[in-house]
Amino acid sequence: MTKRPEEIALIAESGRLLAQVFSHLDRLNLVGMSTMQVNDLVDDLIVHELGARPASKGQYGYAYALNASRNHVVCHGVPSAEDVLQDGDIVNFDITLEKNGYIADSSKTYLVGVVSQLAKRLVHVAYEAMWKGIRAVRPGATLGDVGHAIERHTRRNGYSIVREYCGHGIGREMHEPPQVLHWGKPRTGLVLREGMVFTIEPMVNQGRRAVRTAEDGWTVVTCDGLLSAQFEHTVAVTGHGARVLTLRPGEKCPV
């Protein structure tokens, strides 16, 4: 379950390239773009400019380079030419990248155009919740400590955490043990050891935590139709805490 230092270095290289993809997305004016246009741009960037592979493409029969989850879509949103981003939307882009046989995974929720204060607050708290989980990572801590830190911050701010989907180990495969729940009790669950690598990716709902899967078999939406936001990083357990392998240029822990 733990990775050798040379394996972590390879995941970190994939993470560095993936951070470049998000830096490119940061510069886009998303208003009026379809989620398929964003997908095609990301696919081209990963393959032709970065010399890597979109790891989600072909995984479990999925055909695209990213998930695009807009507004009340919690996760696994399928890009579409008809899904055009509008002023006031929020949208999460979840992207995996493989280079030299090792995979990194990250996601970010974007504010599209002029967004309401309520939506901004949800997105901000979701970002903080991810970092609360990351800050709980250290040798000897447990996955319950990580999940508890995320859920406590989320609930204190009046939101709910989706329980049906979780973080995961990652390396040569996109999904490896362990499962990383975004809720839990302190001092319970798997004890963290130096060399473990996994994702932390809480999904924070504006309303109830209940979700359902749409008829396409992929897209997960909130049952009450309210907004959902998510952020994700791939992290490695070090001797002193967590190393974020997908950290973007200029990004710092906000909590």
C-alpha positions in Angstrom: 0.0 0.0 0.0 3.0 2.3 0.5 5.0 3.6 -2.4 8.8 3.7 -2.8 10.4 7.2 -3.0 11.0 6.7 -6.8 7.4 5.8 -7.3 6.3 9.0 -5.4 8.6 11.0 -7.6 6.9 9.7 -10.7 3.4 10.4 -9.3 4.7 13.9 -8.4 5.9 14.4 -12.0 2.4 13.5 -13.3 1.0 15.9 -10.7 3.3 18.7 -11.9 2.0 18.3 -15.4 -1.6 18.1 -14.2 -1.1 21.3 -12.3 -0.2 22.9 -15.7 -3.5 21.8 -17.2 -5.4 23.6 -14.4 -3.2 26.7 -14.8 -4.3 26.7 -18.5 -7.9 26.4 -17.5 -7.5 29.2 -15.0 -6.8 31.6 -18.0 -9.9 30.7 -19.9 -13.1 32.7 -20.1 -15.5 29.8 -19.6 -18.7 31.7 -20.3 -20.2 30.4 -23.5 -17.9 27.4 -23.8 -19.4 23.9 -23.8 -18.0 21.3 -21.5 -17.1 19.3 -24.6 -15.0 22.1 -25.8 -13.2 22.2 -22.5 -12.7 18.4 -22.6 -11.2 18.5 -26.1 -8.9 21.3 -25.1 -7.7 19.3 -22.1 -7.3 16.1 -24.1 -5.2 17.9 -26.7 -3.1 19.7 -24.1 -2.3 16.5 -22.2 -1.5 14.4 -25.2 0.2 16.8 -27.6 1.9 19.4 -25.4 2.6 17.4 -22.2 3.3 14.0 -23.9 1.1 12.3 -21.3 -2.2 10.4 -21.3 -5.7 11.4 -19.9 -6.0 8.5 -17.5 -9.8 8.6 -17.3 -10.2 8.0 -21.1 -11.1 4.3 -21.5 -11.3 3.7 -17.8 -14.5 1.7 -16.9 -15.7 2.4 -20.5 -15.6 6.2 -20.0 -14.8 8.0 -23.2 -13.5 11.5 -22.1 -10.5 13.2 -20.7 -12.4 14.8 -17.8 -15.6 14.9 -15.7 -17.5 18.2 -15.9 -19.9 18.6 -13.1 -22.0 21.8 -13.2 -24.2 23.4 -10.5 -26.3 20.6 -9.0 -24.1 17.8 -10.5 -22.0 16.3 -7.7 -19.5 14.3 -9.7 -19.0 12.2 -12.9 -20.6 14.8 -15.1 -20.2 13.8 -18.8 -19.0 16.5 -21.1 -21.4 17.5 -23.9 -21.6 20.0 -26.8 -25.0 20.9 -25.5 -23.8 21.6 -22.0 -22.9 25.3 -22.4 -21.5 27.2 -19.4 -23.5 30.2 -18.5 -22.7 33.4 -16.5 -23.4 32.5 -12.8 -22.6 28.8 -13.0 -20.2 26.8 -11.0 -18.4 23.8 -12.6 -16.0 21.2 -11.3 -13.4 19.8 -13.7 -12.0 16.5 -12.5 -8.9 15.4 -14.5 -6.5 12.5 -14.2 -3.1 12.3 -16.0 -0.7 9.4 -16.5 3.0 9.9 -17.3 5.5 7.1 -17.3 3.0 4.6 -15.9 1.9 6.6 -12.9 -1.3 8.6 -12.4 -2.2 11.9 -10.6 -5.7 13.0 -9.9 -7.0 16.5 -9.1 -10.2 18.6 -9.5 -11.2 22.2 -9.1 -14.6 24.0 -9.0 -14.6 27.1 -11.2 -16.8 30.2 -10.8 -18.2 31.0 -14.3 -18.6 34.8 -14.9 -20.4 36.7 -12.1 -21.5 34.2 -9.4 -23.8 34.7 -6.5 -22.4 35.2 -3.0 -24.1 32.0 -1.9 -22.4 30.0 -4.6 -19.1 31.6 -3.9 -19.4 30.7 -0.2 -20.1 27.1 -1.0 -17.1 26.8 -3.3 -14.8 28.5 -0.7 -15.9 26.2 2.1 -15.5 23.1 -0.1 -11.9 24.3 -0.8 -11.2 24.8 2.8 -12.7 21.4 3.7 -10.2 19.7 1.4 -7.3 21.5 3.0 -8.7 20.6 6.5 -8.4 17.0 5.5 -4.9 17.5 4.0 -3.7 19.1 7.2 -4.9 16.1 9.2 -2.5 13.8 7.3 0.6 12.7 9.1 2.2 9.3 10.2 0.2 7.8 13.0 -3.0 9.7 12.3 -5.9 7.7 11.0 -8.3 8.1 8.0 -11.0 8.7 10.6 -9.0 11.8 11.7 -9.0 13.0 8.0 -12.7 12.4 7.4 -13.6 14.0 10.8 -11.7 17.2 10.0 -13.4 17.6 6.7 -16.9 16.8 7.9 -16.6 19.1 11.0 -15.6 22.1 8.9 -18.4 21.4 6.4 -21.1 21.0 9.0 -20.0 24.0 11.0 -20.6 26.1 7.9 -24.1 24.7 7.4 -23.4 22.3 4.5 -23.4 18.5 4.1 -20.8 16.0 2.9 -21.7 13.4 0.3 -21.0 9.9 1.7 -21.4 7.7 -1.4 -18.1 8.8 -3.0 -14.7 9.0 -1.5 -11.0 9.5 -2.1 -8.7 6.6 -3.0 -5.2 5.3 -3.2 -3.5 6.0 -6.5 -0.4 5.0 -8.4 -0.1 2.7 -11.3 -3.9 2.4 -11.1 -6.4 5.2 -10.8 -8.2 3.6 -8.0 -6.2 1.7 -5.4 -6.7 1.0 -1.7 -7.4 2.6 0.7 -10.8 4.3 0.4 -10.6 7.7 2.0 -13.9 8.7 3.5 -14.7 12.4 3.9 -16.5 11.8 7.2 -15.6 9.7 10.3 -14.6 9.5 13.9 -11.2 10.6 15.3 -8.7 7.8 16.0 -10.6 5.3 14.0 -9.8 3.6 10.7 -6.5 2.9 8.9 -3.4 4.3 10.5 -1.4 6.4 8.1 2.2 5.5 7.3 4.9 7.3 5.5 4.8 6.5 1.7 1.1 6.2 1.4 -0.4 8.1 -1.6 -4.1 8.9 -2.0 -6.6 11.5 -3.0 -8.7 13.8 -0.8 -11.7 15.0 -2.7 -14.7 16.1 -0.6 -18.0 16.8 -2.3 -19.9 19.5 -0.4 -23.6 20.1 -0.9 -25.5 23.3 -0.3 -28.5 21.3 0.9 -29.0 17.7 1.9 -26.3 15.1 1.3 -28.6 12.8 -0.7 -27.6 12.1 -4.3 -28.8 10.0 -7.2 -27.4 8.8 -10.5 -28.9 10.1 -13.7 -30.2 7.9 -16.5 -26.8 8.0 -18.3 -25.4 5.9 -15.6 -22.6 8.3 -14.9 -23.8 11.7 -13.8 -24.5 12.1 -10.0 -26.8 14.9 -8.9 -28.1 16.3 -5.7 -31.6 15.0 -4.9 -32.8 18.5 -3.9 -31.4 20.3 -6.9 -29.2 22.5 -4.9 -25.5 23.3 -5.7 -22.6 21.0 -5.0 -18.9 21.9 -5.1 -15.7 19.7 -5.0 -11.9 20.1 -4.8 -9.3 17.3 -5.0 -5.6 16.8 -4.6 -3.3 13.8 -4.6 -1.2 13.7 -1.5 1.7 11.6 -0.1 2.2 10.9 3.6 5.7 12.2 4.6 7.6 11.9 7.8 6.1 15.2 9.0 2.7 15.5 7.3 1.4 15.6 3.8 3.1 16.5 0.5 0.5 17.7 -2.1 1.7 16.1 -5.4 -0.8 18.1 -7.5 -0.2 21.5 -6.0 -0.7 24.3 -8.5 1.7 27.3 -8.9 1.1 29.9 -6.2 -1.4 27.7 -4.4 -1.2 27.7 -0.6 -3.2 26.2 2.2 -5.9 28.7 3.2 -6.7 27.2 6.7 
